[in-house]
Amino acid sequence: MANIAIFASGNGSNFEALVKSLNQDQQNRIAILFCNNKNAYVLERAKKINTRIILLDYKKQSQKEVENNILKNLKTKKIDIIFLAGFMKILSKFFLDQLNIPILNIHPSLLPHHKGINAIEKAFIAGDENIGITIHHVNEEVDSGNIIFQKSIKLDKRLGLDHIENQIHQLEHKWYPVVAKRYCDFINNPANKLNLNFTE
Ligand code: GRF
């Protein structure tokens, strides 16, 4: 059984895509949602599907206290893997050094281009020929860990920014669950190799 934790701060569309896809397999369990924003819509989504929520309070606690609390919960809930899905806090080297489980993130650009916030808009304004998504391992620098997967499409600026944002989110909702599932399959069957070959 792969026990999964998801970290999110906002809308939660990737959280929902991950949950819908991973829960189809009885061997996976979304055990916890960690969220640092008490007003985030992701909380409504999590409540609907009865996911345990842990709210992180970076205002009342220091980063180290928050991270120690996360580490304690990851251990007691025996979490095997973490997926960041729009989590707007940077995790420290102290935290990452103590993790002995994979931690992945999704970013709406073709990294290393357009790290940080408003990545789709940045690519749109820059008029990049190709735009897309990146799924990568997490390290202590923003959007900088080893790249696992990228998917690109041609940018057609005539479609407008809203439409382009939609296209990118559709790519995210399609591919993050696919990549996540490969990791969960590997956790559930460690004798098999981690298969990171992806075709349409
Ligand atoms: C996504 O675009 C993701 O790539 C980025 O933050 C956004 C989160 O969207 N890291 P949502 O909250 O999953 O809808």
Boltz pocket constraint, residues with backbone or C-beta under 6 A from the ligand:
constraints:
  - pocket:
      binder: B
      contacts: [[A, 8], [A, 10], [A, 11], [A, 12], [A, 13], [A, 14], [A, 15], [A, 84], [A, 85], [A, 86], [A, 87], [A, 106], [A, 107], [A, 108], [A, 172]]
      max_distance: 6.0
